[in-house]
Amino acid sequence: MDYRRVVGSVGFVVGYKHISRSDWVFDIGSGFGRAFLENNEFIDNAGTPVVSFKTGIDFYSRFLIGKRF
Amino acid sequence: MSSSHPDFFSIFAAMKRLLLILLCLPTIGFAQYTELKLNPFGALWDKPDISFEIGISNKVALEFVLSARYGAAGTGSSISVGGQTISEPKKKGIGLMVVGNFFNPFEFSGFSEKTYYGMFAGYNRLLIYDPNN
């Protein structure tokens, strides 16, 4: 059995970004939003969805390190 | 129709790509800064994210985040939901997110001047599958 999730979402994000003197970037943030194009399915071995559901929401979190140019 | 001619969909896809490049080039050209960022923890746990941020002004930025998912799902042990079980599950997936950031909109000083608020739009696909099937 397989699980498949497809989601398209739009939402809000809040974060904090620190830029060092040598232009290294530390970025942390999170957000949530509305899931519009959502499909969650458990699929059996024959390829037939046996359980399908929607949550309507989507969460987003991030921790990124990088360089500013 | 002869197979030597490109079909409508390949022409449409090429035009879409060209339009995207034409739209992005001026944005990159006039950018105040660009940032390339990675998610270091994600890279360790088979969930890498790569982010490219374009600073349109010192207050507003546009960010593109590309995500990939691969390897063992969860702890790698079996998952059971509603009487259905996936043994030794693996995952694969991809995501694309566009984030518009607005830095320190309330003109705070000190710690809060490094905060940002924004909106995201994303599309994600994830498949957790049983490699034994």
N, CA and C atoms of all chains as a GROMACS GRO file, in nm:
protein
  606
    1MET      N    1   0.083  -0.119   0.000
    1MET     CA    2   0.000   0.000   0.000
    1MET      C    3   0.087   0.125   0.000
    2ASP      N    4   0.042   0.228  -0.068
    2ASP     CA    5   0.116   0.355  -0.078
    2ASP      C    6   0.031   0.469  -0.024
    3TYR      N    7   0.100   0.577   0.009
    3TYR     CA    8   0.030   0.700   0.050
    3TYR      C    9   0.076   0.812  -0.043
    4ARG      N   10  -0.021   0.884  -0.096
    4ARG     CA   11   0.013   0.994  -0.188
    4ARG      C   12  -0.054   1.123  -0.141
    5ARG      N   13   0.026   1.229  -0.134
    5ARG     CA   14  -0.030   1.360  -0.096
    5ARG      C   15   0.010   1.462  -0.203
    6VAL      N   16  -0.088   1.530  -0.254
    6VAL     CA   17  -0.066   1.639  -0.349
    6VAL      C   18  -0.137   1.760  -0.292
    7VAL      N   19  -0.064   1.870  -0.278
    7VAL     CA   20  -0.126   1.988  -0.219
    7VAL      C   21  -0.072   2.116  -0.283
    8GLY      N   22  -0.165   2.205  -0.312
    8GLY     CA   23  -0.131   2.341  -0.353
    8GLY      C   24  -0.188   2.435  -0.249
    9SER      N   25  -0.106   2.524  -0.194
    9SER     CA   26  -0.153   2.604  -0.081
    9SER      C   27  -0.108   2.748  -0.092
   10VAL      N   28  -0.180   2.833  -0.022
   10VAL     CA   29  -0.148   2.975  -0.012
   10VAL      C   30  -0.161   3.013   0.135
   11GLY      N   31  -0.065   3.089   0.188
   11GLY     CA   32  -0.074   3.124   0.328
   11GLY      C   33   0.021   3.233   0.369
   12PHE      N   34   0.032   3.250   0.500
   12PHE     CA   35   0.115   3.355   0.558
   12PHE      C   36   0.239   3.295   0.624
   13VAL      N   37   0.346   3.372   0.621
   13VAL     CA   38   0.471   3.327   0.681
   13VAL      C   39   0.529   3.440   0.766
   14VAL      N   40   0.589   3.401   0.878
   14VAL     CA   41   0.658   3.494   0.967
   14VAL      C   42   0.797   3.437   0.991
   15GLY      N   43   0.897   3.522   0.990
   15GLY     CA   44   1.031   3.470   1.008
   15GLY      C   45   1.128   3.573   1.062
   16TYR      N   46   1.249   3.525   1.081
   16TYR     CA   47   1.357   3.608   1.137
   16TYR      C   48   1.483   3.579   1.056
   17LYS      N   49   1.548   3.686   1.013
   17LYS     CA   50   1.668   3.667   0.930
   17LYS      C   51   1.783   3.749   0.985
   18HIS      N   52   1.893   3.681   1.008
   18HIS     CA   53   2.014   3.748   1.055
   18HIS      C   54   2.119   3.742   0.944
   19ILE      N   55   2.181   3.855   0.916
   19ILE     CA   56   2.287   3.859   0.814
   19ILE      C   57   2.416   3.901   0.883
   20SER      N   58   2.517   3.817   0.872
   20SER     CA   59   2.644   3.846   0.939
   20SER      C   60   2.722   3.952   0.861
   21ARG      N   61   2.828   4.002   0.919
   21ARG     CA   62   2.910   4.105   0.852
   21ARG      C   63   2.972   4.052   0.724
   22SER      N   64   2.996   3.922   0.720
   22SER     CA   65   3.054   3.863   0.598
   22SER      C   66   2.946   3.809   0.504
   23ASP      N   67   2.822   3.856   0.522
   23ASP     CA   68   2.709   3.827   0.433
   23ASP      C   69   2.661   3.682   0.438
   24TRP      N   70   2.686   3.613   0.548
   24TRP     CA   71   2.622   3.484   0.568
   24TRP      C   72   2.483   3.508   0.623
   25VAL      N   73   2.388   3.430   0.576
   25VAL     CA   74   2.247   3.452   0.610
   25VAL      C   75   2.193   3.333   0.691
   26PHE      N   76   2.126   3.363   0.802
   26PHE     CA   77   2.059   3.261   0.883
   26PHE      C   78   1.911   3.299   0.887
   27ASP      N   79   1.830   3.211   0.839
   27ASP     CA   80   1.689   3.243   0.816
   27ASP      C   81   1.602   3.134   0.878
   28ILE      N   82   1.510   3.174   0.965
   28ILE     CA   83   1.420   3.078   1.027
   28ILE      C   84   1.278   3.133   1.019
   29GLY      N   85   1.183   3.047   0.991
   29GLY     CA   86   1.046   3.097   0.979
   29GLY      C   87   0.946   2.985   0.976
   30SER      N   88   0.821   3.023   0.991
   30SER     CA   89   0.713   2.925   0.981
   30SER      C   90   0.585   2.994   0.935
   31GLY      N   91   0.493   2.914   0.890
   31GLY     CA   92   0.368   2.971   0.843
   31GLY      C   93   0.263   2.865   0.824
   32PHE      N   94   0.146   2.909   0.796
   32PHE     CA   95   0.038   2.816   0.766
   32PHE      C   96  -0.056   2.881   0.666
   33GLY      N   97  -0.133   2.796   0.602
   33GLY     CA   98  -0.223   2.851   0.502
   33GLY      C   99  -0.332   2.754   0.464
   34ARG      N  100  -0.407   2.793   0.367
   34ARG     CA  101  -0.519   2.715   0.318
   34ARG      C  102  -0.472   2.625   0.205
   35ALA      N  103  -0.505   2.498   0.215
   35ALA     CA  104  -0.472   2.402   0.109
   35ALA      C  105  -0.586   2.399   0.009
   36PHE      N  106  -0.559   2.435  -0.113
   36PHE     CA  107  -0.664   2.441  -0.214
   36PHE      C  108  -0.670   2.313  -0.298
   37LEU      N  109  -0.560   2.283  -0.364
   37LEU     CA  110  -0.560   2.165  -0.453
   37LEU      C  111  -0.506   2.048  -0.372
   38GLU      N  112  -0.588   1.995  -0.282
   38GLU     CA  113  -0.536   1.893  -0.191
   38GLU      C  114  -0.596   1.757  -0.219
   39ASN      N  115  -0.510   1.656  -0.210
   39ASN     CA  116  -0.557   1.520  -0.221
   39ASN      C  117  -0.465   1.427  -0.142
   40ASN      N  118  -0.518   1.360  -0.041
   40ASN     CA  119  -0.444   1.261   0.038
   40ASN      C  120  -0.508   1.126   0.012
   41GLU      N  121  -0.428   1.029  -0.027
   41GLU     CA  122  -0.486   0.898  -0.063
   41GLU      C  123  -0.397   0.784  -0.013
   42PHE      N  124  -0.460   0.682   0.041
   42PHE     CA  125  -0.392   0.554   0.062
   42PHE      C  126  -0.434   0.464  -0.053
   43ILE      N  127  -0.335   0.408  -0.121
   43ILE     CA  128  -0.362   0.333  -0.243
   43ILE      C  129  -0.322   0.188  -0.222
   44ASP      N  130  -0.409   0.097  -0.253
   44ASP     CA  131  -0.377  -0.044  -0.233
   44ASP      C  132  -0.287  -0.097  -0.345
   45ASN      N  133  -0.250  -0.224  -0.334
   45ASN     CA  134  -0.153  -0.281  -0.429
   45ASN      C  135  -0.207  -0.287  -0.572
   46ALA      N  136  -0.339  -0.282  -0.585
   46ALA     CA  137  -0.398  -0.282  -0.719
   46ALA      C  138  -0.403  -0.142  -0.780
   47GLY      N  139  -0.359  -0.042  -0.702
   47GLY     CA  140  -0.360   0.096  -0.752
   47GLY      C  141  -0.490   0.169  -0.727
   48THR      N  142  -0.577   0.111  -0.644
   48THR     CA  143  -0.706   0.173  -0.614
   48THR      C  144  -0.700   0.249  -0.483
   49PRO      N  145  -0.745   0.375  -0.480
   49PRO     CA  146  -0.747   0.448  -0.352
   49PRO      C  147  -0.847   0.384  -0.256
   50VAL      N  148  -0.801   0.350  -0.134
   50VAL     CA  149  -0.890   0.288  -0.036
   50VAL      C  150  -0.935   0.391   0.070
   51VAL      N  151  -0.848   0.488   0.098
   51VAL     CA  152  -0.885   0.595   0.191
   51VAL      C  153  -0.844   0.727   0.126
   52SER      N  154  -0.933   0.823   0.128
   52SER     CA  155  -0.904   0.954   0.070
   52SER      C  156  -0.957   1.061   0.163
   53PHE      N  157  -0.878   1.161   0.189
   53PHE     CA  158  -0.924   1.266   0.280
   53PHE      C  159  -0.856   1.399   0.249
   54LYS      N  160  -0.913   1.505   0.304
   54LYS     CA  161  -0.858   1.641   0.291
   54LYS      C  162  -0.849   1.703   0.429
   55THR      N  163  -0.746   1.783   0.452
   55THR     CA  164  -0.734   1.853   0.580
   55THR      C  165  -0.769   2.001   0.566
   56GLY      N  166  -0.746   2.056   0.448
   56GLY     CA  167  -0.780   2.196   0.424
   56GLY      C  168  -0.675   2.295   0.470
   57ILE      N  169  -0.573   2.248   0.540
   57ILE     CA  170  -0.469   2.340   0.586
   57ILE      C  171  -0.331   2.286   0.548
   58ASP      N  172  -0.236   2.376   0.545
   58ASP     CA  173  -0.099   2.337   0.514
   58ASP      C  174  -0.004   2.418   0.602
   59PHE      N  175   0.097   2.352   0.657
   59PHE     CA  176   0.195   2.419   0.742
   59PHE      C  177   0.328   2.429   0.669
   60TYR      N  178   0.404   2.527   0.709
   60TYR     CA  179   0.531   2.551   0.643
   60TYR      C  180   0.633   2.593   0.748
   61SER      N  181   0.748   2.530   0.750
   61SER     CA  182   0.855   2.573   0.840
   61SER      C  183   0.987   2.570   0.765
   62ARG      N  184   1.079   2.651   0.811
   62ARG     CA  185   1.204   2.660   0.737
   62ARG      C  186   1.320   2.696   0.829
   63PHE      N  187   1.434   2.643   0.797
   63PHE     CA  188   1.560   2.684   0.859
   63PHE      C  189   1.664   2.680   0.748
   64LEU      N  190   1.713   2.796   0.712
   64LEU     CA  191   1.800   2.805   0.595
   64LEU      C  192   1.928   2.880   0.630
   65ILE      N  193   2.037   2.830   0.576
   65ILE     CA  194   2.166   2.898   0.590
   65ILE      C  195   2.219   2.922   0.449
   66GLY      N  196   2.271   3.042   0.425
   66GLY     CA  197   2.320   3.070   0.291
   66GLY      C  198   2.407   3.191   0.286
   67LYS      N  199   2.421   3.242   0.166
   67LYS     CA  200   2.514   3.353   0.142
   67LYS      C  201   2.443   3.459   0.059
   68ARG      N  202   2.464   3.584   0.097
   68ARG     CA  203   2.410   3.696   0.020
   68ARG      C  204   2.515   3.745  -0.079
   69PHE      N  205   2.471   3.772  -0.201
   69PHE     CA  206   2.564   3.819  -0.305
   69PHE      C  207   2.528   3.961  -0.349
   70MET      N  208   0.013   1.384  -3.943
   70MET     CA  209   0.114   1.488  -3.928
   70MET      C  210   0.253   1.425  -3.922
   71SER      N  211   0.350   1.492  -3.982
   71SER     CA  212   0.485   1.439  -3.981
   71SER      C  213   0.544   1.446  -3.841
   72SER      N  214   0.620   1.345  -3.799
   72SER     CA  215   0.676   1.343  -3.665
   72SER      C  216   0.796   1.436  -3.651
   73SER      N  217   0.847   1.491  -3.767
   73SER     CA  218   0.963   1.579  -3.758
   73SER      C  219   0.926   1.717  -3.704
   74HIS      N  220   0.794   1.752  -3.711
   74HIS     CA  221   0.752   1.883  -3.659
   74HIS      C  222   0.725   1.872  -3.511
   75PRO      N  223   0.767   1.974  -3.433
   75PRO     CA  224   0.734   1.971  -3.290
   75PRO      C  225   0.584   1.989  -3.270
   76ASP      N  226   0.529   1.918  -3.174
   76ASP     CA  227   0.385   1.928  -3.152
   76ASP      C  228   0.350   2.056  -3.075
   77PHE      N  229   0.222   2.081  -3.064
   77PHE     CA  230   0.173   2.203  -3.002
   77PHE      C  231   0.219   2.217  -2.858
   78PHE      N  232   0.218   2.105  -2.783
   78PHE     CA  233   0.250   2.112  -2.641
   78PHE      C  234   0.397   2.143  -2.616
   79SER      N  235   0.486   2.090  -2.702
   79SER     CA  236   0.628   2.120  -2.682
   79SER      C  237   0.657   2.266  -2.716
   80ILE      N  238   0.587   2.321  -2.819
   80ILE     CA  239   0.603   2.463  -2.852
   80ILE      C  240   0.550   2.549  -2.737
   81PHE      N  241   0.435   2.509  -2.683
   81PHE     CA  242   0.374   2.583  -2.572
   81PHE      C  243   0.466   2.582  -2.450
   82ALA      N  244   0.526   2.464  -2.421
   82ALA     CA  245   0.615   2.452  -2.306
   82ALA      C  246   0.739   2.539  -2.326
   83ALA      N  247   0.792   2.541  -2.449
   83ALA     CA  248   0.911   2.622  -2.478
   83ALA      C  249   0.879   2.771  -2.465
   84MET      N  250   0.760   2.812  -2.511
   84MET     CA  251   0.719   2.953  -2.501
   84MET      C  252   0.701   2.993  -2.355
   85LYS      N  253   0.646   2.902  -2.276
   85LYS     CA  254   0.625   2.929  -2.134
   85LYS      C  255   0.760   2.951  -2.064
   86ARG      N  256   0.857   2.864  -2.100
   86ARG     CA  257   0.991   2.873  -2.040
   86ARG      C  258   1.056   3.006  -2.078
   87LEU      N  259   1.043   3.044  -2.206
   87LEU     CA  260   1.101   3.168  -2.256
   87LEU      C  261   1.038   3.288  -2.185
   88LEU      N  262   0.907   3.283  -2.166
   88LEU     CA  263   0.836   3.392  -2.099
   88LEU      C  264   0.882   3.405  -1.955
   89LEU      N  265   0.900   3.291  -1.889
   89LEU     CA  266   0.946   3.292  -1.750
   89LEU      C  267   1.085   3.355  -1.741
   90ILE      N  268   1.174   3.317  -1.833
   90ILE     CA  269   1.310   3.372  -1.833
   90ILE      C  270   1.305   3.523  -1.857
   91LEU      N  271   1.222   3.565  -1.955
   91LEU     CA  272   1.211   3.708  -1.988
   91LEU      C  273   1.156   3.788  -1.870
   92LEU      N  274   1.064   3.726  -1.793
   92LEU     CA  275   1.008   3.794  -1.676
   92LEU      C  276   1.109   3.800  -1.561
   93CYS      N  277   1.188   3.694  -1.549
   93CYS     CA  278   1.280   3.686  -1.435
   93CYS      C  279   1.406   3.771  -1.455
   94LEU      N  280   1.454   3.782  -1.578
   94LEU     CA  281   1.581   3.850  -1.603
   94LEU      C  282   1.583   3.995  -1.552
   95PRO      N  283   1.482   4.077  -1.584
   95PRO     CA  284   1.487   4.214  -1.531
   95PRO      C  285   1.484   4.217  -1.379
   96THR      N  286   1.408   4.124  -1.319
   96THR     CA  287   1.400   4.118  -1.173
   96THR      C  288   1.537   4.093  -1.114
   97ILE      N  289   1.609   3.995  -1.172
   97ILE     CA  290   1.744   3.963  -1.123
   97ILE      C  291   1.838   4.080  -1.151
   98GLY      N  292   1.823   4.142  -1.270
   98GLY     CA  293   1.910   4.252  -1.310
   98GLY      C  294   1.899   4.372  -1.217
   99PHE      N  295   1.776   4.402  -1.172
   99PHE     CA  296   1.754   4.519  -1.087
   99PHE      C  297   1.754   4.483  -0.938
  100ALA      N  298   1.786   4.360  -0.906
  100ALA     CA  299   1.782   4.317  -0.766
  100ALA      C  300   1.887   4.391  -0.685
  101GLN      N  301   1.849   4.427  -0.562
  101GLN     CA  302   1.945   4.491  -0.472
  101GLN      C  303   2.043   4.387  -0.419
  102TYR      N  304   1.994   4.266  -0.406
  102TYR     CA  305   2.082   4.157  -0.361
  102TYR      C  306   2.020   4.026  -0.403
  103THR      N  307   2.099   3.923  -0.401
  103THR     CA  308   2.047   3.787  -0.420
  103THR      C  309   2.105   3.699  -0.308
  104GLU      N  310   2.028   3.601  -0.269
  104GLU     CA  311   2.074   3.507  -0.166
  104GLU      C  312   2.051   3.365  -0.212
  105LEU      N  313   2.147   3.281  -0.185
  105LEU     CA  314   2.133   3.139  -0.212
  105LEU      C  315   2.142   3.067  -0.078
  106LYS      N  316   2.038   2.992  -0.042
  106LYS     CA  317   2.032   2.931   0.091
  106LYS      C  318   1.996   2.783   0.081
  107LEU      N  319   2.041   2.708   0.181
  107LEU     CA  320   2.012   2.565   0.189
  107LEU      C  321   1.959   2.532   0.327
  108ASN      N  322   1.881   2.427   0.335
  108ASN     CA  323   1.835   2.376   0.463
  108ASN      C  324   1.933   2.266   0.508
  109PRO      N  325   2.024   2.296   0.604
  109PRO     CA  326   2.128   2.198   0.640
  109PRO      C  327   2.072   2.073   0.706
  110PHE      N  328   1.968   2.087   0.790
  110PHE     CA  329   1.910   1.970   0.855
  110PHE      C  330   1.835   1.884   0.754
  111GLY      N  331   1.767   1.948   0.661
  111GLY     CA  332   1.695   1.875   0.557
  111GLY      C  333   1.789   1.790   0.474
  112ALA      N  334   1.908   1.844   0.446
  112ALA     CA  335   2.005   1.768   0.366
  112ALA      C  336   2.050   1.643   0.440
  113LEU      N  337   2.053   1.651   0.574
  113LEU     CA  338   2.094   1.533   0.653
  113LEU      C  339   1.985   1.428   0.658
  114TRP      N  340   1.858   1.471   0.656
  114TRP     CA  341   1.746   1.377   0.670
  114TRP      C  342   1.666   1.362   0.540
  115ASP      N  343   1.735   1.365   0.428
  115ASP     CA  344   1.674   1.336   0.298
  115ASP      C  345   1.560   1.430   0.261
  116LYS      N  346   1.564   1.553   0.312
  116LYS     CA  347   1.460   1.651   0.279
  116LYS      C  348   1.524   1.785   0.243
  117PRO      N  349   1.612   1.788   0.145
  117PRO     CA  350   1.683   1.914   0.117
  117PRO      C  351   1.592   2.020   0.056
  118ASP      N  352   1.616   2.144   0.096
  118ASP     CA  353   1.549   2.260   0.037
  118ASP      C  354   1.659   2.353  -0.014
  119ILE      N  355   1.635   2.410  -0.129
  119ILE     CA  356   1.727   2.510  -0.180
  119ILE      C  357   1.645   2.635  -0.212
  120SER      N  358   1.696   2.749  -0.168
  120SER     CA  359   1.621   2.873  -0.180
  120SER      C  360   1.702   2.979  -0.253
  121PHE      N  361   1.635   3.050  -0.341
  121PHE     CA  362   1.698   3.161  -0.414
  121PHE      C  363   1.612   3.284  -0.390
  122GLU      N  364   1.672   3.384  -0.326
  122GLU     CA  365   1.596   3.504  -0.289
  122GLU      C  366   1.647   3.625  -0.365
  123ILE      N  367   1.554   3.704  -0.414
  123ILE     CA  368   1.587   3.825  -0.488
  123ILE      C  369   1.534   3.944  -0.410
  124GLY      N  370   1.622   4.034  -0.372
  124GLY     CA  371   1.580   4.154  -0.299
  124GLY      C  372   1.537   4.261  -0.398
  125ILE      N  373   1.408   4.286  -0.404
  125ILE     CA  374   1.356   4.387  -0.497
  125ILE      C  375   1.388   4.527  -0.442
  126SER      N  376   1.376   4.543  -0.312
  126SER     CA  377   1.422   4.665  -0.245
  126SER      C  378   1.477   4.620  -0.110
  127ASN      N  379   1.517   4.713  -0.026
  127ASN     CA  380   1.567   4.669   0.106
  127ASN      C  381   1.453   4.627   0.199
  128LYS      N  382   1.327   4.643   0.151
  128LYS     CA  383   1.211   4.604   0.232
  128LYS      C  384   1.138   4.482   0.176
  129VAL      N  385   1.149   4.461   0.048
  129VAL     CA  386   1.068   4.358  -0.018
  129VAL      C  387   1.158   4.259  -0.092
  130ALA      N  388   1.126   4.132  -0.077
  130ALA     CA  389   1.204   4.029  -0.146
  130ALA      C  390   1.111   3.921  -0.198
  131LEU      N  391   1.156   3.858  -0.303
  131LEU     CA  392   1.083   3.747  -0.364
  131LEU      C  393   1.173   3.624  -0.357
  132GLU      N  394   1.116   3.514  -0.310
  132GLU     CA  395   1.198   3.395  -0.285
  132GLU      C  396   1.137   3.273  -0.352
  133PHE      N  397   1.223   3.191  -0.410
  133PHE     CA  398   1.180   3.066  -0.473
  133PHE      C  399   1.246   2.952  -0.397
  134VAL      N  400   1.167   2.858  -0.351
  134VAL     CA  401   1.220   2.745  -0.273
  134VAL      C  402   1.185   2.614  -0.345
  135LEU      N  403   1.287   2.537  -0.374
  135LEU     CA  404   1.268   2.407  -0.438
  135LEU      C  405   1.301   2.299  -0.335
  136SER      N  406   1.212   2.205  -0.316
  136SER     CA  407   1.230   2.100  -0.215
  136SER      C  408   1.228   1.963  -0.281
  137ALA      N  409   1.303   1.872  -0.222
  137ALA     CA  410   1.300   1.733  -0.268
  137ALA      C  411   1.285   1.642  -0.146
  138ARG      N  412   1.222   1.529  -0.166
  138ARG     CA  413   1.206   1.430  -0.059
  138ARG      C  414   1.245   1.295  -0.116
  139TYR      N  415   1.330   1.222  -0.042
  139TYR     CA  416   1.371   1.090  -0.089
  139TYR      C  417   1.417   1.008   0.031
  140GLY      N  418   1.443   0.881   0.010
  140GLY     CA  419   1.495   0.795   0.116
  140GLY      C  420   1.385   0.736   0.202
  141ALA      N  421   1.425   0.691   0.323
  141ALA     CA  422   1.330   0.626   0.415
  141ALA      C  423   1.230   0.728   0.467
  142ALA      N  424   1.104   0.686   0.478
  142ALA     CA  425   1.000   0.774   0.531
  142ALA      C  426   0.988   0.753   0.681
  143GLY      N  427   0.985   0.861   0.756
  143GLY     CA  428   0.976   0.852   0.901
  143GLY      C  429   1.099   0.784   0.958
  144THR      N  430   1.076   0.687   1.046
  144THR     CA  431   1.189   0.615   1.105
  144THR      C  432   1.231   0.497   1.017
  145GLY      N  433   1.155   0.470   0.913
  145GLY     CA  434   1.185   0.357   0.826
  145GLY      C  435   1.113   0.230   0.868
  146SER      N  436   1.051   0.231   0.988
  146SER     CA  437   0.973   0.114   1.030
  146SER      C  438   0.832   0.123   0.972
  147SER      N  439   0.751   0.022   0.993
  147SER     CA  440   0.621   0.016   0.925
  147SER      C  441   0.524   0.124   0.975
  148ILE      N  442   0.436   0.167   0.884
  148ILE     CA  443   0.333   0.266   0.917
  148ILE      C  444   0.199   0.197   0.898
  149SER      N  445   0.110   0.212   1.000
  149SER     CA  446  -0.024   0.155   0.988
  149SER      C  447  -0.129   0.264   1.003
  150VAL      N  448  -0.222   0.268   0.911
  150VAL     CA  449  -0.333   0.362   0.917
  150VAL      C  450  -0.460   0.288   0.878
  151GLY      N  451  -0.557   0.286   0.968
  151GLY     CA  452  -0.687   0.226   0.937
  151GLY      C  453  -0.678   0.081   0.891
  152GLY      N  454  -0.591   0.004   0.954
  152GLY     CA  455  -0.580  -0.137   0.918
  152GLY      C  456  -0.493  -0.163   0.796
  153GLN      N  457  -0.446  -0.058   0.732
  153GLN     CA  458  -0.356  -0.072   0.618
  153GLN      C  459  -0.212  -0.047   0.666
  154THR      N  460  -0.117  -0.124   0.619
  154THR     CA  461   0.022  -0.113   0.665
  154THR      C  462   0.116  -0.095   0.547
  155ILE      N  463   0.210  -0.001   0.564
  155ILE     CA  464   0.321   0.011   0.468
  155ILE      C  465   0.445  -0.035   0.542
  156SER      N  466   0.507  -0.144   0.497
  156SER     CA  467   0.626  -0.194   0.564
  156SER      C  468   0.750  -0.132   0.500
  157GLU      N  469   0.847  -0.094   0.583
  157GLU     CA  470   0.972  -0.031   0.539
  157GLU      C  471   0.946   0.078   0.434
  158PRO      N  472   0.869   0.179   0.470
  158PRO     CA  473   0.828   0.278   0.368
  158PRO      C  474   0.942   0.366   0.320
  159LYS      N  475   0.935   0.400   0.195
  159LYS     CA  476   1.028   0.497   0.134
  159LYS      C  477   0.944   0.614   0.086
  160LYS      N  478   1.010   0.728   0.068
  160LYS     CA  479   0.936   0.844   0.019
  160LYS      C  480   1.007   0.905  -0.100
  161LYS      N  481   0.929   0.971  -0.183
  161LYS     CA  482   0.986   1.054  -0.288
  161LYS      C  483   0.887   1.167  -0.316
  162GLY      N  484   0.940   1.282  -0.342
  162GLY     CA  485   0.851   1.395  -0.365
  162GLY      C  486   0.927   1.519  -0.406
  163ILE      N  487   0.851   1.617  -0.447
  163ILE     CA  488   0.910   1.743  -0.491
  163ILE      C  489   0.815   1.857  -0.457
  164GLY      N  490   0.869   1.973  -0.431
  164GLY     CA  491   0.784   2.088  -0.400
  164GLY      C  492   0.845   2.217  -0.452
  165LEU      N  493   0.759   2.309  -0.483
  165LEU     CA  494   0.804   2.441  -0.528
  165LEU      C  495   0.723   2.545  -0.452
  166MET      N  496   0.791   2.644  -0.399
  166MET     CA  497   0.722   2.746  -0.321
  166MET      C  498   0.773   2.885  -0.362
  167VAL      N  499   0.683   2.978  -0.371
  167VAL     CA  500   0.718   3.118  -0.396
  167VAL      C  501   0.676   3.196  -0.273
  168VAL      N  502   0.769   3.273  -0.218
  168VAL     CA  503   0.742   3.347  -0.096
  168VAL      C  504   0.771   3.495  -0.119
  169GLY      N  505   0.676   3.578  -0.087
  169GLY     CA  506   0.697   3.723  -0.091
  169GLY      C  507   0.718   3.772   0.050
  170ASN      N  508   0.835   3.833   0.077
  170ASN     CA  509   0.869   3.875   0.213
  170ASN      C  510   0.870   4.027   0.225
  171PHE      N  511   0.820   4.075   0.336
  171PHE     CA  512   0.824   4.218   0.367
  171PHE      C  513   0.897   4.233   0.499
  172PHE      N  514   1.011   4.300   0.497
  172PHE     CA  515   1.099   4.306   0.614
  172PHE      C  516   1.062   4.422   0.705
  173ASN      N  517   1.051   4.391   0.831
  173ASN     CA  518   1.025   4.489   0.937
  173ASN      C  519   0.920   4.593   0.896
  174PRO      N  520   0.798   4.551   0.867
  174PRO     CA  521   0.698   4.645   0.817
  174PRO      C  522   0.657   4.750   0.919
  175PHE      N  523   0.676   4.721   1.047
  175PHE     CA  524   0.633   4.816   1.151
  175PHE      C  525   0.748   4.902   1.202
  176GLU      N  526   0.862   4.895   1.130
  176GLU     CA  527   0.978   4.980   1.162
  176GLU      C  528   1.023   4.964   1.308
  177PHE      N  529   1.022   4.841   1.355
  177PHE     CA  530   1.075   4.816   1.489
  177PHE      C  531   1.225   4.835   1.488
  178SER      N  532   1.281   4.853   1.606
  178SER     CA  533   1.426   4.856   1.617
  178SER      C  534   1.470   4.743   1.709
  179GLY      N  535   1.598   4.715   1.710
  179GLY     CA  536   1.651   4.608   1.794
  179GLY      C  537   1.624   4.472   1.734
  180PHE      N  538   1.589   4.376   1.820
  180PHE     CA  539   1.572   4.237   1.777
  180PHE      C  540   1.468   4.226   1.666
  181SER      N  541   1.357   4.299   1.680
  181SER     CA  542   1.245   4.283   1.587
  181SER      C  543   1.271   4.341   1.448
  182GLU      N  544   1.377   4.419   1.431
  182GLU     CA  545   1.401   4.476   1.299
  182GLU      C  546   1.447   4.370   1.199
  183LYS      N  547   1.480   4.252   1.248
  183LYS     CA  548   1.521   4.144   1.157
  183LYS      C  549   1.406   4.049   1.124
  184THR      N  550   1.286   4.082   1.168
  184THR     CA  551   1.172   3.996   1.138
  184THR      C  552   1.114   4.030   1.001
  185TYR      N  553   1.046   3.933   0.945
  185TYR     CA  554   0.977   3.957   0.818
  185TYR      C  555   0.843   3.885   0.819
  186TYR      N  556   0.754   3.938   0.738
  186TYR     CA  557   0.620   3.882   0.722
  186TYR      C  558   0.596   3.867   0.574
  187GLY      N  559   0.518   3.768   0.538
  187GLY     CA  560   0.496   3.751   0.396
  187GLY      C  561   0.388   3.652   0.364
  188MET      N  562   0.378   3.623   0.237
  188MET     CA  563   0.281   3.526   0.188
  188MET      C  564   0.352   3.422   0.105
  189PHE      N  565   0.304   3.301   0.112
  189PHE     CA  566   0.362   3.196   0.030
  189PHE      C  567   0.254   3.130  -0.056
  190ALA      N  568   0.299   3.077  -0.168
  190ALA     CA  569   0.215   2.992  -0.252
  190ALA      C  570   0.301   2.872  -0.288
  191GLY      N  571   0.248   2.754  -0.265
  191GLY     CA  572   0.331   2.636  -0.288
  191GLY      C  573   0.256   2.521  -0.351
  192TYR      N  574   0.332   2.433  -0.410
  192TYR     CA  575   0.277   2.310  -0.466
  192TYR      C  576   0.370   2.196  -0.427
  193ASN      N  577   0.316   2.093  -0.364
  193ASN     CA  578   0.398   1.981  -0.317
  193ASN      C  579   0.336   1.848  -0.358
  194ARG      N  580   0.422   1.757  -0.394
  194ARG     CA  581   0.379   1.618  -0.423
  194ARG      C  582   0.466   1.525  -0.339
  195LEU      N  583   0.401   1.431  -0.272
  195LEU     CA  584   0.475   1.336  -0.189
  195LEU      C  585   0.416   1.197  -0.208
  196LEU      N  586   0.503   1.100  -0.224
  196LEU     CA  587   0.458   0.961  -0.233
  196LEU      C  588   0.537   0.879  -0.131
  197ILE      N  589   0.466   0.815  -0.039
  197ILE     CA  590   0.528   0.719   0.053
  197ILE      C  591   0.488   0.581   0.003
  198TYR      N  592   0.586   0.499  -0.028
  198TYR     CA  593   0.555   0.373  -0.095
  198TYR      C  594   0.629   0.257  -0.032
  199ASP      N  595   0.578   0.141  -0.058
  199ASP     CA  596   0.638   0.017  -0.009
  199ASP      C  597   0.728  -0.037  -0.119
  200PRO      N  598   0.860  -0.035  -0.099
  200PRO     CA  599   0.951  -0.080  -0.206
  200PRO      C  600   0.940  -0.230  -0.235
  201ASN      N  601   0.876  -0.303  -0.144
  201ASN     CA  602   0.863  -0.448  -0.166
  201ASN      C  603   0.753  -0.484  -0.263
  202ASN      N  604   0.665  -0.386  -0.292
  202ASN     CA  605   0.555  -0.414  -0.386
  202ASN      C  606   0.596  -0.382  -0.529
   0.00000   0.00000   0.00000
